[in-house]
Every structure is written in structure tokens, then in C-alpha cells.
Amino acid sequence: MDRLNVAGALGAKLAARIDAPEGPARGTALFAHCFTCSKDIFAARTVARELSRLGFIVVRFDFTGLGSSQGEFASTDFSSNVGDIVKVADAMREGIGAPSLLVGHSLGGAAVIKAANQIAEVKAVATIGAPADAEHVIDNFAADVDHIEEHGEASVTLSGRTFTIRKEFLEDLRQQSVVSEAAALKAALLVLHAPLDQQVGVDNASRIFLAAKHPRSFVSLDDADHLLTNRRDGTYAADVISAWASRYLPATDSPMDEAATNAEAAGEGDVRATNAGGKFKTDLRVGRHQLIADEPSSVGGTDTGPTPYDYVASGLAACTLMTMRLYAERKAITFEATVDVSHSKVHADDCSDCADAAPGKDGRIDRFARTIRFAPGTDPSVRDKLLAIADRCPVHLTLERGAAIVTTAE
């Protein structure tokens, strides 16, 4: 299996990722991320990849309206988050096997405690920095609560991003009792928490631990912060979870075949480049897709595939057309268009329409020339609106704003 298709609790398609071990699997785990985070936050990546290195097939996903998942965040609540977990577990059951281990970070920890009794195969649950009350997350936007109560919703800024929080979200949080769910938990429970956690105090761990029945365990994460921003803390958490869970998980043979070992879920995966021979020829693996990159013969390549910049231009072209099509579908607009993108390096002084681009040390800038050609007879008002929508293409925005590239050696 190389794909995990999941419709979440609210019907939206969820983006999921599989981290698979190189050898036989010891078990299957499902990871739930923190409030307004994503499956690709550093803590989620670190814990999931370490667990996969230790032999677990790990599925991590974005809750509805977050990360790469579809849907509207404003329509979600804690109950729908729990429902998303159950839906992902259902999808896993059909392919790689239902999860026997649930791991949740922060509010995701509270969610997996509640979801566990709805997934029959779960034998062990591990939480990292989880709150004892789901409504604890309200502290993140406490200054906006009165406005939400009075007007029904408010736009709040969390970690530099804006989210719409509705009154129904608050009401759902207040109806939840994580402690009661922990008391009813039928699976083994491991509570991991940092004594110096500034976002979710360690007293939350005590309340969850004391409410749960045996078998239960508590492990201190020493001086870790709430988001496990130090790699060693995430690695340590995964090591502890792996060792602890081995006592409770049944031996199992996963139906995931060899091809899935290197596959990413939901058609979305890391890109791996390997040498394909010659000076420039490179094999690329993107999830289950195999591609080739090369350079033209004029610079010493063999011209067997697009250049790296060709792929960047291709991403911009594809994203532009996809964005326009998505908007047209929502507005019931019919149109036909093609998108051409070319890349060149030009001197800043020679590019009058590149004022916002920062030149490099040689005074040159990267210029992507995009031409959108609409079919004859396209309504001018539709054309103008689609041109404006094209500028909101995520790849366009990334190229304009720039991106952080974080390199590690393993």
C-alpha cells in the first residue's frame, strides 16, 4: 500500500504521512499533533521517524483545516479532532492495519485518550505534554474569549498565524473531561511530561495519571520544552514509548508490502535524490513517483530530464493552474487556460518589474516569467478574477516570501 485516503469526521480529505521501518514492523502507531500544529511540526517528525527507526509503522496526519488537510478549521472542534483520529484508524485498518498504539502531543494527547476506546485494536496510549482539560487550550486566546462569546466568533493570532475560533468551539471544549476519559481508558497509558513545561503545567500530567487505572506509567521529560524543540527530547520520548509499548503490543505481521516501506501517504512525501550516474543525472523519488533530473549537454549533462530550476518552474505552473481551477469549481465557473513559466537569472538593474526581489551577491535575481493564456471568448471579469487568484497560489507565495531551509546531517 502506498496511499492512505482518508475522509475526516467532517467529510474533508485529510493529508496523512506514513513513516515505515526498513525491516519487519513491530506494530502500527497513529500520531496526533498539537493544537493548530501539523503533522510536520518538528516534534511530530522527530517522534514519528524515531519510532519508525525502532520498527513501528507510524501514521501522522493533519487535522481538518490544518496543514495540508482540506476543510475549514473554523468548523472544527475537539470532538471533530477525535473523530478525525477514528477515521484515520479506520483507513489504516483497511490497508496497513489498525493502530495498536496511539501517541498524542499536547491537545492531541487529550484527543487520543478519548479516541482510544473507539478503536478496538488499541492496546497502548502515550501522551506528551497533554492537558487534563481540553479547555486548557482556551488560555492560548484568553483575551479574545469575551469577543467570541458576544459575537459568535473571532479571528485570533496563534504562533503568528490567524485562525477563526467560533463559540461552538469553546462550548465543545467545556463539555470535555479528559480526566473522565482517562479513568475509562481500557488501554495501557504512558504519560510523558516536562516538569518545566510553561504551556501545560506538569500538574496536568498528575491529574491524568492518577485518574487512569493500571497499567499506567509516568516519565519525566526533564528540561524539555512543550514543543520538544530539542531533537534529543523527541528522540528520548520515542525511545521510551517504544520500550514501554513493547510490553503491551501483540506480535503482528503487517500487510504493508515492500513498496510501501518507502512510500508516503496521501500522495504527499519527502523528496529523495540519489546519484543516477554521470555528472548531473539524478534519480528523484517523491512518494511513489519516480522522476529524473539532469542538465543539458551544453553544461556537461546528458539532458535526460528537466533541470532543478525546471522543476521549480513546473511547480509554479502546476500550482497556478490548480489554484485557479479550485476557485472556478467553488464559484461554478467554466474556463480553459494554459500556464507557461520560464526561469532566468537577470541583473536587478535590467528588471524594472522585479523591484521587490532581493538581488544576490552578483547583483542578479531569479526571475520567473509566468504567462497565463485563456481560451478565446473568456469573460473579461472572469479573466481578471482568475488572474488575481493565480497570485494566491501557495508556490507563488513561497517564492515571493522566501523559505527557511534547515539542513541536518545523519
N, C-alpha and C positions, 0 to 999 in steps of 0.2 A: 504494500500500500504506500502510495507516495502523496496522498492528498487526504485532508480531513475537511469535509464540507459540513459546516455547522450553521443551523439557523438558531439564533438565540431565543431567549424567553419571550422577546417582543417581536420575533419574526425576522429580525435583521441578520444578515450574514456576518458571522464572526471570523476574524482573522486568527488563525492558530498556527503554531510552530511546533515541530517535533524535534527534540534533541534525543538522538538514539545512540546507544553504545556501539562500539566497534564489534564486540563479541556477543555471545548469548545474553539475553536480558534476564535480570534478576526479578524484575517486577515492572509494573506500569504506574506512573505517577501523574498527577494533574496539579499544576501550579496556578494559584490565583494571586494577582498582583494587588498593589496598594491603591487607595482612593485616588482617582484621577490620574493614575500612572498608566503604564502599558506593559505588555509582555516583554518589551525590550529595554526596560529600565535596568540599570546596572545590576541591582540586587537579583532581579529575576533571571537575567542572563547568567550571572555567576553561579547561583544556586542550581539552576537547571542544567547547565553544562557540566558542573562538577558531579551532580547526581548521575548524569548520563555516562560520564567517565567511570563512575563506580558501578555501572551496569544497569541503570534504570532507563527505560523509555519514558521521557518526560514530555508532556504536552503543556505548553503555556499559551495563553490566548488573551486577546484584548476584550474587555467587557464591552457591551453595546455602547456605541457612541464614542469610544476611546481608541487611541492608537489607529490601527488600520481597519478596525471593525466598522461596519455600517451602522446606521441608526442614529437617533438623536439622543445625546446624553441627557438633555433636559427631561426626557420622558422616562428615564430610568430611576430606580431606587434600589435600596438594599435587597428587597425581595426579588427584583428582576436580576440582580447580580447573582443571587443564589440560584435562580432559575437558569441563568447562563451556564453556571458550573454543571448543573444537572444535565443540560442539553449537550454540553461538550462531552460529558461522561457517556451519554447515550451514543454519541457519534463514535467515540472510542470503542465502545462495546461492539459496534458493527465491523470494526476493522482491526485495530491493533490490540484490542482487549480493554475492558473496563478498568478504571484505575483502582488499585488496591490501596494506594497511598495518596492522600490529599495533603498539599502543602500550601499554606496561605500566609501572605505577608501583610501586616497591618490590618486594614479593614478586610482584605482578602482572607486573613486568618479567621476573623469572625464569620465570614461567609462560608468557609469550608467546614467550620464546626456545625453550622446549620444544615449545609448540604449533605453532610456525611450520612445521615440517617435516611436520605432519599436515594442513596446509591448503594445497592445491596452488597456489592463486591468490596467496599471499602473496609479495610482491616485496621488502618492506622491513619491518624491525622496529626500533622505537625503545624504549629503556628509560630510565626516570627513577629514579635512586636505587636501582637494583636490587642485591641481594646476589649474590655469586659462589657462595654455597652456600645452598640452600633452608633448611637447618637453622639459618641465621643467625637466623631468627625465634624460635628457642628462647630467645635472650637476653632476649626480652620477658617470659618467665615462668620464668627460670632457677631461682628459689627453689622452684618447685613441681615441678621435674623428678623429684627423688627420690621424692616422693609419687606422682607419676604412674607411675613405674617400679614401685613397690611395690604400689600399689592398683589400677592399671589406668586410672585417670582422676583428674582433679582439677578443681575449679572455680577458675579464675584470673580476676583482675581486670585488664583492659586498657583504658586510657583511660576509666576509670570504669564500664565495662560488664563483666558477668560472662559467661564462656564456659567450657564444659566441654571440656577437652583430654584426649583419650584416648591411651593408649600406642601404639596403631596410628598415630596422627598423627605421633608422634615417629619411629617406625620408618620410616614412609614418607619423612619429610624426610631422614633419614640415608642413604637409598638414592639420593637425587637428586644429580646432579652438573651444576650449571648450566654450569660451565666446559666440560665434555664436550659438552653440548648446544650451547653457543656454537661450539665447534670444528666441529660437524657442521652448523651452520646453512648453508642454501643461499641465504638471502636476504641483502640488504644490511643492515648493522647500524649503528645510531647509539646511542652510549652517552652519556647526559646525567647528570651527577653534580655535586653541590656539594662543593668541597674541604673545607668546614667541616661537612658532614653529621655530626651527632652520633649518629644511629641506625644508619646504614650507612656505614661509613668509605669514603673515596674509593679505598682500595686494592682494594675490590671491583670498582670500575669498571676499574681497571688489569688485573685478572685476566681479566675478561670480554673486554675489548678485545684483549688480547694473545692470547687463545685463539682468537678469531674469525679467519676468513680475510677477505681483501679481497673486496669493498669494505666497509670498516669506517671509522667516524669517531667521534671523541670531542669533546664540547663541555662546557666547564666552566660550571656554573650559578652561579659566583662566590660570593656570600654568602647564597644561598638556604638555607632550612632544608629538612629532609627532606620535610615535608608541603606545601611550596610555599604557605605561608600568606599570602605577599605576592602579590597579584594580578599584579604586573608580572613575577614569576618564572614563573608559569604561562603568562602570555601570551607571554613570551620563548621558553619551551620549545616552545610550539605553533608560533610563527613559525619557529623553527629547524627543527623537524620538517617543517613544510610545505615550506620551501625545499629542504631536503635530500632529501625523498622525491620531489620532482618529477623528479629525475634518473632514478629507478628505476621509477616507476609508469607503466604504459601508459595512453594516452589511452583513455577509455571513456565510453560513453553508459549512464547508469544507467536501469534500468526504473522507478525510483521516479517516480510521476506527481506532478502539481502538488498534489493534495490531500495527499499525504504530506509535502510540504515543511513544512507546519505541524502535522503530526501527531506525537504522542508514542507510543512503543512500549508494548506490553503493557497498553493501556487506561489508562495512568497518565501524566499530563502536567502541565506547568505551567498555571496558570490565567491567561488574559489577559483583561483588561477593557477595553472600548472604548466610547466615547460612542455611544448609540443615539438621541439626540435627546431633547428635553425636559429637565426639571430633574434627574431622577434615573434615567431609564431607561438601562440599561447592558447591552450585549451581553457575554456571557461565552463564552470558548472553553476547554474542558477537553479536551485531546487532540482527538479527532474529534467531540466532543459540543458542541452549541450550546445555550446557556441564556440566560435573560433575568433580570435583577434590576431591581427597581423599589421604589417606596414607595407606600403607599396615598394616595388622593386627599386624605385629611384633612390630610396634611402637604405637599401640593404635588406628589405623584407622579401617575402615571396608572394605577397598580395593574395593570400588565400582566405582573407576575411576582412571585416571592417577594422579601422584603426580605433584605438581607445577613444579619441575625440569623436569619431563617427558614432560610437555607442552613446556618448553623451548627447550628441545632436539627435540621435534616434529617440532617446528618452524624452527629450523636449518635444519632438514632433508627435510622438505617440500620446504623451500626456496631454498636449494641447487638444488633439482631436477627441480623446476620451472625455476631457472636461467639457468640451462643447456638446458632445453627444449626450452626456449625462444631464446637462442643463436642458437641452432640447427635449429629452424624454420627459423630464419633470413638467415642462411647460407645453407638452404636446405639440412641439414644433417639428416640422419636417424640413430637412435641409441636406445638401450634399456639399462636401468640401474636401480638399486635399491640403496637406500641410507639408511644406518643404522647409528644411532647416540646413544651413551650411555654417561651418565654423572657420574662422580665420583669426590670425593674430595681427593686429594693426597698431600703429603708433597712435597714442591718445590724441596728439595734435591733428591727426588726419581723420578723426572720427567725431564729427560735430554732434552726432546723436548718441554719444557714449559718455555724456557728462557725469553720470552717477557711478561709472565704473572706476575702480582704483587701478592705476597702471602698475605694472611690475617694476623691478629694478632697471630693466632695459627700456622703460617708458612705453612698453606695449601693453595692450589689453586683449582679452579674449572677446571676440565679437561673434554672437550667434545671430545670423540673419534668418528670420522666420517669415515665410510668405504663405498666407492662407488664401487659397483660391476657392471661391464659392461658385457653385453652378450658375449658369446664366438664368436670369429671372428671379434670383433670390431677393425677397423683400428687403429694401434698404434698412428698415427699422430692425428686422431680424438680424441682418448682417452686422449692424452696429452693436447690437446687444451681444452677439456671439463673439465679436472681436474683444469686447470688454471682458467677457467671461474667460476668454483664452488667456488673458493676463493673470487669471487666478489659478491657473494650472499649478499644482504643487511643485513640479520640477522647475517651472519658470520662477516661482518664488524662491526656491532653494538657490538657483543660480544667481538671482538678484541679491539675495541677502547674504549669501556665503554660508558655509557649513564648517563645523568643527570636525577635524579628522584626528581620531585618537588611535595611536599605534601602540601595540603591545607585542612583545616577543615571547614565544612559548617554546 
